[in-house]
Amino acid sequence: MALISDLLSASAHLHNPMASEEYDRRIRELVDYLKKLLSTKTLDSSANDESSLDHLDPSADSIAYLYVLGAQIQRAQERSGNPYPADIRPAGKLWTRAAQFLTKFDRVQVRYTGREWRQLLEVVAQASLAASKPLLGAKLVRDAMIRLDPSATVFTSNHVLLVKLCLQAKAYSYALPILNKHICHFPTLPEPSTSEQSKICADNASSVSFITSASGFSSKLSYQDYLRYFLYGGMIYMALKEWRSALHFLGAAVSMPVTSSVSLIMVEAYKKWILVGLLEKGKLCSPPSITTPHVVKLYQSLARPYVSLAQAFELGDMKRLRGEVDAAMEIWYMDNNFGLVTQVVDAFFRQTVVKLGKTFAALTVADLAKQIFPSPAEKMVTESDVSSLIMSGALDASLVQKQDPTELSILRFSTSLSFPRLSHELDMQSHLKKERLLMENLVRNLEEINNAIGMSEECLDNLQRGQAWAASNGTNPTPAEGGLEMDEDLMGDMS
């Protein structure tokens, strides 16, 4: 109990208002003190006492609480010989403690304990999977990420962890608060100066200042982590039928720069890219313009059945489309894309019916079926199929039923040019508002990137060389020199 009293006393110093430099110094002293206790096994006494955490407030004494909780989790693992014993799993004592901390921690204090915070996040995630309750882990991980960094603009291993949990839990919308944020930064080396360190504790500090490659908030990242995040994110948007967002995420994976061959993850993303392109735009979409030609050729050879399916879709040939679907049935199942392929066939039917409305004013359901399926044995079009299109808003038409039930219903296509104008304008206003907020966020992050680049050693060296060159020649270097024009072209391709 004496140890907890010492921790409370040390943590209490952080509760009073003080200058950033002083706060930074005190909080670093507390972290060093706790690390020393951990290394000398002094925290073991609190790890064996379950009531220790009752005396600490996770929102006010976040650093002390996190270290004591970590010690208790480690002790529980050692006692049981199981990395995820019952106490750590959902409804367990330590799970409840972890949940309280991850929803209440002080976001400024935690900026100094990145490794411990991430380890707790990973334990919670894996414990939820071990208990077959990934939904509980996904919610805690998401809320903790947003609490730490509301902008979520710095890519970390926690991003990948979250989307994997949401996919396994089939809780797709849970990932949207993170997926809808634009990734603008990767963890970089921290600034060494004391003045920069003190900025970490500022309320308005950018996440770039405290989520660094040395802070521990992210495990070591590889290019596969980047690819998996955008592939899994695309799959989440696909499950929600947000095809435009899915296309954007898959495109980020497809266009990953490579030197020679492509990753299997990239090939999988390209296959889904083709199917989602058909659902969103009704055509075979070319990969993003920054994708090199030799990579495009590799994709097309490795995903030949998907390309053939898309070509049949573009030709408007239902018989060929169904032939392509049947011929590669094993491939669709093996790639776990059969559901998407089925939706592509449905989209073709929908698109064909809409096109018929530009030629005919009205058709019986039987005549409609003949227009779409020349062979009667292929498929029958039912009134239910047509009604579904009308009710979903995909088809502007009405289905007229005769008084005599033996007579065929008639599909009458609408000629109104104003349908539904008001709803469209409201949707457009909402979309423009979201785009404006996204642009403002991107501008802020671009300013941070420009400042970081401007202060980098490489940039300073180039400026020094440019000044020396100007002094020797008596002229000023023009912006077009030194490769700047190429950088602008590359940025143009990113749009």
C-alpha positions as CSV (number, residue, x, y, z in Angstrom):
1,M,0.0,0.0,0.0
2,A,3.0,2.3,0.6
3,L,3.9,1.9,-3.0
4,I,0.5,2.9,-4.2
5,S,0.6,6.0,-1.9
6,D,4.0,7.0,-3.5
7,L,2.5,6.6,-7.0
8,L,-0.5,8.7,-6.0
9,S,1.7,11.4,-4.7
10,A,3.9,11.4,-7.8
11,S,0.8,11.4,-10.1
12,A,-0.8,14.2,-8.1
13,H,1.9,16.6,-9.3
14,L,0.5,16.3,-12.8
15,H,-3.0,17.5,-11.7
16,N,-2.0,21.1,-11.2
17,P,-1.7,23.6,-14.1
18,M,1.9,24.3,-15.1
19,A,4.0,25.4,-18.1
20,S,4.5,22.8,-20.9
21,E,8.2,22.5,-20.2
22,E,7.6,21.8,-16.5
23,Y,4.8,19.3,-17.2
24,D,7.0,17.5,-19.7
25,R,9.8,17.2,-17.2
26,R,7.6,15.9,-14.4
27,I,5.8,13.4,-16.5
28,R,9.0,12.0,-17.9
29,E,10.4,11.7,-14.3
30,L,7.2,9.7,-13.4
31,V,7.6,7.4,-16.4
32,D,11.3,6.8,-15.5
33,Y,10.4,6.1,-11.9
34,L,7.8,3.5,-13.0
35,K,10.2,1.8,-15.4
36,K,12.7,1.5,-12.6
37,L,10.1,-0.1,-10.3
38,L,9.2,-2.5,-13.1
39,S,12.8,-3.5,-13.8
40,T,13.5,-4.1,-10.1
41,K,10.4,-6.1,-9.6
42,T,9.1,-3.6,-7.0
43,L,5.7,-3.4,-8.8
44,D,5.2,-7.1,-8.1
45,S,3.7,-6.3,-4.7
46,S,0.9,-4.3,-6.4
47,A,0.6,-6.9,-9.1
48,N,-0.4,-9.5,-6.4
49,D,-2.9,-7.1,-4.8
50,E,-6.1,-6.9,-6.9
51,S,-7.3,-3.9,-4.9
52,S,-4.3,-1.8,-5.9
53,L,-6.1,-0.3,-8.9
54,D,-9.1,0.7,-6.7
55,H,-6.9,3.5,-5.4
56,L,-5.9,4.9,-8.8
57,D,-8.1,6.8,-11.2
58,P,-7.7,5.7,-14.8
59,S,-8.6,9.2,-16.1
60,A,-6.4,11.2,-13.7
61,D,-3.6,8.8,-12.8
62,S,-3.4,7.2,-16.3
63,I,0.4,6.5,-16.3
64,A,0.4,4.8,-12.9
65,Y,-2.8,2.9,-13.6
66,L,-1.4,1.6,-16.9
67,Y,1.8,0.3,-15.4
68,V,0.1,-1.4,-12.5
69,L,-2.5,-2.9,-14.8
70,G,0.3,-4.2,-17.1
71,A,2.1,-5.8,-14.1
72,Q,-1.1,-7.5,-13.0
73,I,-1.8,-8.8,-16.5
74,Q,1.7,-10.2,-16.7
75,R,1.3,-11.8,-13.3
76,A,-2.0,-13.4,-14.3
77,Q,-0.3,-14.8,-17.5
78,E,2.6,-16.3,-15.5
79,R,0.3,-17.9,-12.9
80,S,-1.9,-19.6,-15.5
81,G,0.8,-20.4,-18.1
82,N,-1.8,-19.0,-20.6
83,P,-1.3,-15.7,-22.5
84,Y,-5.0,-15.1,-22.3
85,P,-6.4,-16.5,-19.0
86,A,-10.0,-16.1,-17.9
87,D,-9.2,-12.9,-15.9
88,I,-8.0,-11.2,-19.1
89,R,-10.9,-12.4,-21.3
90,P,-14.2,-10.5,-21.6
91,A,-16.1,-10.3,-18.3
92,G,-12.8,-11.2,-16.4
93,K,-11.6,-8.9,-13.7
94,L,-8.6,-7.6,-15.6
95,W,-10.6,-7.2,-18.8
96,T,-13.0,-4.9,-16.9
97,R,-10.0,-2.9,-15.6
98,A,-8.6,-2.6,-19.1
99,A,-11.9,-1.5,-20.6
100,Q,-12.2,1.2,-17.9
101,F,-8.7,2.4,-18.7
102,L,-9.1,2.4,-22.5
103,T,-12.3,4.4,-22.4
104,K,-11.2,7.0,-19.8
105,F,-7.4,7.4,-20.0
106,D,-5.9,10.9,-20.1
107,R,-4.8,11.3,-23.8
108,V,-1.9,13.6,-22.9
109,Q,-0.4,11.4,-20.2
110,V,-0.6,8.4,-22.4
111,R,1.5,10.1,-25.1
112,Y,4.5,9.3,-23.0
113,T,3.7,5.5,-22.6
114,G,3.2,4.4,-26.2
115,R,4.6,0.9,-25.9
116,E,2.7,0.0,-22.8
117,W,-0.6,1.5,-24.3
118,R,-0.2,-0.5,-27.5
119,Q,0.6,-3.7,-25.6
120,L,-2.6,-3.4,-23.6
121,L,-4.5,-2.8,-26.8
122,E,-3.0,-5.9,-28.4
123,V,-3.8,-8.0,-25.3
124,V,-7.4,-6.9,-25.3
125,A,-7.7,-7.7,-29.0
126,Q,-6.2,-11.1,-28.8
127,A,-8.1,-12.0,-25.6
128,S,-11.4,-11.1,-27.4
129,L,-10.4,-13.4,-30.2
130,A,-9.5,-16.2,-27.8
131,A,-12.9,-15.9,-26.3
132,S,-14.6,-15.8,-29.8
133,K,-15.9,-12.3,-29.0
134,P,-14.0,-10.1,-31.5
135,L,-16.8,-7.5,-31.4
136,L,-15.9,-6.5,-27.8
137,G,-12.3,-6.1,-28.7
138,A,-13.0,-4.1,-31.9
139,K,-15.1,-1.6,-29.9
140,L,-12.4,-1.0,-27.3
141,V,-9.6,-0.8,-29.8
142,R,-11.5,1.7,-32.0
143,D,-12.5,3.9,-29.0
144,A,-9.0,3.9,-27.6
145,M,-7.5,4.9,-31.0
146,I,-9.9,7.8,-31.4
147,R,-9.4,8.9,-27.8
148,L,-5.6,9.0,-28.4
149,D,-5.7,10.6,-31.8
150,P,-9.1,11.9,-33.0
151,S,-7.6,12.7,-36.4
152,A,-6.3,9.1,-36.9
153,T,-4.1,10.5,-39.7
154,V,-0.9,8.7,-38.6
155,F,-0.8,5.1,-39.9
156,T,0.0,2.5,-37.1
157,S,-0.2,-1.3,-36.6
158,N,-3.4,-0.6,-34.6
159,H,-5.2,0.4,-37.8
160,V,-4.5,-3.1,-39.2
161,L,-5.5,-4.7,-35.9
162,L,-8.9,-2.9,-35.9
163,V,-10.0,-3.8,-39.4
164,K,-9.1,-7.5,-38.8
165,L,-11.2,-7.5,-35.7
166,C,-14.1,-5.8,-37.5
167,L,-13.9,-8.3,-40.3
168,Q,-13.9,-11.3,-38.0
169,A,-16.7,-9.9,-35.9
170,K,-18.7,-8.9,-39.1
171,A,-19.1,-5.5,-37.4
172,Y,-18.2,-3.5,-40.4
173,S,-19.6,-0.2,-39.4
174,Y,-17.5,-0.2,-36.3
175,A,-14.4,0.5,-38.4
176,L,-15.8,3.5,-40.2
177,P,-14.7,6.2,-37.7
178,I,-11.1,5.2,-38.5
179,L,-11.5,4.1,-42.2
180,N,-13.2,7.4,-43.1
181,K,-10.1,9.3,-41.9
182,H,-7.4,10.0,-44.5
183,I,-4.0,8.5,-43.8
184,C,-1.5,11.4,-44.2
185,H,1.6,10.3,-42.2
186,F,3.7,7.3,-41.2
187,P,5.6,7.2,-37.9
188,T,8.9,9.0,-38.3
189,L,11.9,9.7,-36.0
190,P,11.1,12.2,-33.3
191,E,12.6,15.6,-33.1
192,P,15.5,15.6,-30.6
193,S,15.2,19.1,-29.2
194,T,13.7,19.8,-25.8
195,S,11.4,22.4,-27.3
196,E,9.9,19.9,-29.6
197,Q,9.5,17.4,-26.7
198,S,7.5,19.9,-24.7
199,K,5.0,20.2,-27.6
200,I,3.9,16.6,-27.0
201,C,2.0,17.6,-23.9
202,A,0.2,20.6,-25.6
203,D,-3.6,20.1,-25.9
204,N,-3.4,21.0,-29.6
205,A,-0.3,18.9,-30.4
206,S,-0.4,17.2,-33.7
207,S,-0.4,13.4,-33.5
208,V,2.8,13.4,-35.7
209,S,4.7,14.8,-32.7
210,F,4.0,11.9,-30.4
211,I,3.2,8.9,-32.7
212,T,6.7,8.3,-33.9
213,S,8.8,5.3,-34.9
214,A,10.4,5.5,-31.4
215,S,7.2,6.1,-29.3
216,G,6.0,2.6,-29.3
217,F,2.4,3.4,-30.4
218,S,2.9,1.2,-33.4
219,S,4.9,-2.0,-33.8
220,K,7.4,-2.1,-36.7
221,L,5.5,-1.6,-39.9
222,S,6.1,-3.4,-43.2
223,Y,4.7,-2.9,-46.7
224,Q,2.4,-5.9,-46.1
225,D,0.7,-4.0,-43.2
226,Y,0.0,-1.1,-45.5
227,L,-1.5,-3.5,-48.1
228,R,-3.5,-5.4,-45.6
229,Y,-5.1,-2.3,-44.2
230,F,-6.3,-1.1,-47.5
231,L,-7.4,-4.5,-48.7
232,Y,-9.3,-5.2,-45.5
233,G,-10.7,-1.7,-45.5
234,G,-11.9,-2.2,-49.0
235,M,-13.6,-5.4,-48.0
236,I,-15.4,-3.6,-45.1
237,Y,-16.7,-1.0,-47.5
238,M,-17.7,-3.8,-49.9
239,A,-19.7,-5.5,-47.2
240,L,-21.5,-2.2,-46.6
241,K,-22.0,-1.8,-50.3
242,E,-20.1,1.5,-50.3
243,W,-18.6,0.8,-53.7
244,R,-16.9,4.2,-54.3
245,S,-15.0,4.0,-51.0
246,A,-14.1,0.4,-51.6
247,L,-12.7,1.3,-55.0
248,H,-10.6,4.0,-53.4
249,F,-9.1,1.6,-50.8
250,L,-8.5,-1.2,-53.2
251,G,-6.8,1.2,-55.6
252,A,-4.4,2.2,-52.8
253,A,-3.3,-1.4,-52.6
254,V,-3.3,-2.1,-56.3
255,S,-1.0,1.0,-57.0
256,M,1.6,0.1,-54.4
257,P,5.0,0.8,-56.0
258,V,7.0,-2.4,-56.7
259,T,10.4,-3.0,-58.3
260,S,9.7,-6.3,-60.0
261,S,6.9,-8.6,-59.1
262,V,3.7,-8.0,-57.2
263,S,2.5,-9.2,-53.9
264,L,-0.3,-11.8,-53.6
265,I,-2.2,-9.3,-51.5
266,M,-2.0,-6.8,-54.4
267,V,-3.3,-9.5,-56.8
268,E,-6.2,-10.2,-54.5
269,A,-7.0,-6.5,-54.3
270,Y,-6.9,-6.2,-58.1
271,K,-9.4,-9.1,-58.5
272,K,-11.8,-7.3,-56.1
273,W,-11.0,-4.0,-57.8
274,I,-12.4,-5.3,-61.1
275,L,-15.6,-6.6,-59.6
276,V,-16.2,-3.4,-57.5
277,G,-15.5,-1.3,-60.6
278,L,-18.3,-3.1,-62.4
279,L,-20.6,-2.5,-59.5
280,E,-19.7,1.2,-59.1
281,K,-19.1,2.3,-62.6
282,G,-20.4,-0.5,-64.8
283,K,-17.2,-1.0,-66.7
284,L,-13.7,-2.5,-66.4
285,C,-11.8,0.2,-64.6
286,S,-8.1,0.8,-65.3
287,P,-5.8,0.7,-62.3
288,P,-4.8,4.1,-60.8
289,S,-2.6,6.1,-63.2
290,I,0.5,5.7,-61.0
291,T,0.5,2.0,-61.5
292,T,3.4,1.1,-63.8
293,P,2.6,-0.7,-67.2
294,H,4.5,-3.9,-66.4
295,V,2.5,-4.2,-63.1
296,V,-0.8,-3.8,-65.1
297,K,0.3,-6.6,-67.5
298,L,1.0,-8.8,-64.5
299,Y,-2.4,-8.1,-63.0
300,Q,-4.2,-8.9,-66.2
301,S,-2.4,-12.2,-66.7
302,L,-2.9,-13.3,-63.1
303,A,-6.6,-12.3,-63.0
304,R,-7.6,-13.4,-66.5
305,P,-11.0,-14.8,-65.6
306,Y,-11.9,-11.5,-63.9
307,V,-10.9,-9.5,-66.9
308,S,-12.9,-11.8,-69.2
309,L,-16.0,-11.4,-66.9
310,A,-15.6,-7.6,-67.0
311,Q,-15.3,-7.6,-70.8
312,A,-18.5,-9.7,-71.2
313,F,-20.2,-7.2,-68.8
314,E,-19.1,-4.2,-70.9
315,L,-20.3,-5.9,-74.2
316,G,-23.8,-6.3,-72.7
317,D,-23.9,-10.0,-73.6
318,M,-25.8,-11.8,-70.8
319,K,-25.2,-15.2,-72.4
320,R,-21.5,-14.7,-72.5
321,L,-21.5,-13.2,-69.0
322,R,-23.2,-16.2,-67.6
323,G,-20.8,-18.5,-69.5
324,E,-17.8,-16.7,-67.9
325,V,-19.4,-17.0,-64.5
326,D,-20.0,-20.8,-64.9
327,A,-16.6,-21.5,-66.5
328,A,-14.7,-20.0,-63.5
329,M,-17.0,-21.1,-60.7
330,E,-14.2,-22.8,-58.8
331,I,-12.0,-19.7,-59.0
332,W,-14.8,-17.5,-57.6
333,Y,-15.2,-19.8,-54.6
334,M,-11.5,-20.3,-54.1
335,D,-10.9,-16.5,-54.0
336,N,-13.9,-16.0,-51.8
337,N,-15.4,-13.7,-54.4
338,F,-18.5,-15.7,-55.4
339,G,-20.8,-13.3,-53.5
340,L,-19.3,-10.3,-55.4
341,V,-19.7,-12.1,-58.7
342,T,-23.4,-12.8,-58.0
343,Q,-23.9,-9.1,-57.3
344,V,-22.2,-8.3,-60.6
345,V,-24.7,-10.5,-62.4
346,D,-27.5,-8.7,-60.6
347,A,-26.0,-5.3,-61.5
348,F,-25.9,-6.4,-65.2
349,F,-29.6,-7.2,-65.0
350,R,-30.4,-3.9,-63.4
351,Q,-28.3,-1.9,-65.9
352,T,-29.9,-3.7,-68.8
353,V,-33.5,-3.0,-67.6
354,V,-32.6,0.7,-67.1
355,K,-31.2,0.9,-70.7
356,L,-34.4,-0.6,-72.0
357,G,-36.3,2.3,-70.5
358,K,-34.5,4.6,-73.1
359,T,-35.9,2.5,-75.9
360,F,-39.3,1.4,-74.8
361,A,-42.1,3.3,-73.1
362,A,-43.7,0.1,-71.7
363,L,-43.1,-3.7,-71.7
364,T,-44.8,-6.7,-70.3
365,V,-42.7,-8.7,-67.9
366,A,-42.6,-11.5,-70.4
367,D,-41.3,-9.2,-73.2
368,L,-38.8,-7.8,-70.7
369,A,-37.4,-11.3,-70.0
370,K,-37.0,-11.9,-73.8
371,Q,-35.1,-8.7,-74.2
372,I,-32.6,-9.6,-71.4
373,F,-32.5,-13.4,-71.9
374,P,-32.9,-14.4,-75.5
375,S,-32.9,-18.1,-74.5
376,P,-36.1,-18.9,-72.4
377,A,-34.2,-21.6,-70.6
378,E,-31.6,-19.2,-69.2
379,K,-33.7,-17.4,-66.5
380,M,-37.2,-16.1,-65.9
381,V,-37.8,-12.5,-64.9
382,T,-40.4,-12.3,-62.2
383,E,-42.6,-9.4,-61.1
384,S,-40.7,-9.6,-57.8
385,D,-37.4,-8.9,-59.6
386,V,-38.8,-5.8,-61.2
387,S,-40.5,-4.6,-58.1
388,S,-37.2,-4.8,-56.2
389,L,-35.6,-2.5,-58.7
390,I,-38.3,0.1,-58.5
391,M,-38.4,0.1,-54.7
392,S,-34.6,0.4,-54.4
393,G,-34.7,3.5,-56.6
394,A,-32.5,1.9,-59.3
395,L,-35.4,2.0,-61.8
396,D,-37.7,5.0,-62.4
397,A,-40.8,3.1,-63.5
398,S,-44.1,1.7,-62.3
399,L,-45.5,-1.8,-62.5
400,V,-49.2,-1.9,-63.7
401,Q,-51.2,-4.9,-62.8
402,K,-54.4,-5.8,-64.8
403,Q,-57.7,-6.6,-63.1
404,D,-57.6,-10.0,-64.7
405,P,-54.9,-12.0,-62.7
406,T,-54.2,-14.1,-65.8
407,E,-53.0,-11.2,-67.8
408,L,-49.4,-10.1,-67.7
409,S,-48.4,-7.0,-65.7
410,I,-46.9,-4.1,-67.7
411,L,-43.8,-2.2,-66.8
412,R,-44.2,1.5,-67.7
413,F,-40.9,3.5,-67.7
414,S,-41.2,7.1,-66.4
415,T,-40.4,10.1,-68.6
416,S,-40.1,12.6,-65.8
417,L,-36.9,14.5,-65.9
418,S,-37.2,15.9,-62.4
419,F,-37.2,12.6,-60.4
420,P,-36.2,12.9,-57.6
421,R,-34.6,16.4,-57.9
422,L,-35.0,17.6,-54.3
423,S,-33.5,14.4,-52.8
424,H,-30.6,14.6,-55.2
425,E,-29.9,18.2,-54.3
426,L,-29.9,17.4,-50.5
427,D,-27.6,14.4,-51.1
428,M,-25.3,16.7,-53.1
429,Q,-25.2,19.3,-50.3
430,S,-24.3,16.7,-47.7
431,H,-21.6,15.3,-50.0
432,L,-20.1,18.7,-50.6
433,K,-20.0,19.4,-46.9
434,K,-18.1,16.2,-46.2
435,E,-15.7,16.9,-49.0
436,R,-15.1,20.4,-47.6
437,L,-14.2,19.0,-44.2
438,L,-11.9,16.4,-45.7
439,M,-10.1,19.1,-47.8
440,E,-9.6,21.3,-44.7
441,N,-8.1,18.3,-42.9
442,L,-5.8,17.5,-45.8
443,V,-4.6,21.1,-46.0
444,R,-3.7,21.0,-42.3
445,N,-1.7,17.8,-42.8
446,L,0.0,19.1,-46.0
447,E,1.2,22.1,-44.0
448,E,2.7,19.7,-41.4
449,I,4.4,17.6,-44.1
450,N,5.8,20.8,-45.8
451,N,7.2,22.0,-42.5
452,A,8.8,18.6,-41.8
453,I,10.3,18.4,-45.3
454,G,11.5,22.0,-45.0
455,M,13.4,21.3,-41.8
456,S,14.9,17.9,-43.0
457,E,18.6,17.6,-43.4
458,E,18.2,16.8,-47.1
459,C,16.2,19.9,-47.8
460,L,18.6,22.1,-45.9
461,D,21.6,20.6,-47.8
462,N,19.8,21.3,-51.1
463,L,19.1,24.9,-50.1
464,Q,22.7,25.4,-49.1
465,R,24.0,24.0,-52.4
466,G,21.4,26.2,-54.3
467,Q,22.6,29.4,-52.5
468,A,26.3,28.5,-53.2
469,W,25.4,28.0,-56.9
470,A,23.5,31.3,-57.0
471,A,26.4,33.1,-55.4
472,S,28.9,31.7,-57.9
473,N,26.7,32.4,-61.0
474,G,25.1,35.6,-59.9
475,T,21.6,34.3,-60.6
476,N,18.8,32.8,-58.6
477,P,17.7,29.2,-59.3
478,T,14.3,28.9,-60.9
479,P,11.6,26.7,-59.4
480,A,11.6,24.5,-62.6
481,E,15.1,23.3,-61.9
482,G,16.2,20.5,-59.6
483,G,13.5,18.1,-60.4
484,L,10.5,20.1,-58.9
485,E,8.5,19.7,-62.1
486,M,8.6,15.9,-61.8
487,D,7.4,16.1,-58.2
488,E,4.4,18.2,-59.3
489,D,3.6,15.6,-62.1
490,L,3.7,12.8,-59.6
491,M,1.4,14.7,-57.2
492,G,-1.0,15.3,-60.1
493,D,-1.2,11.5,-60.8
494,M,-2.2,10.9,-57.1
495,S,-5.5,12.7,-57.6
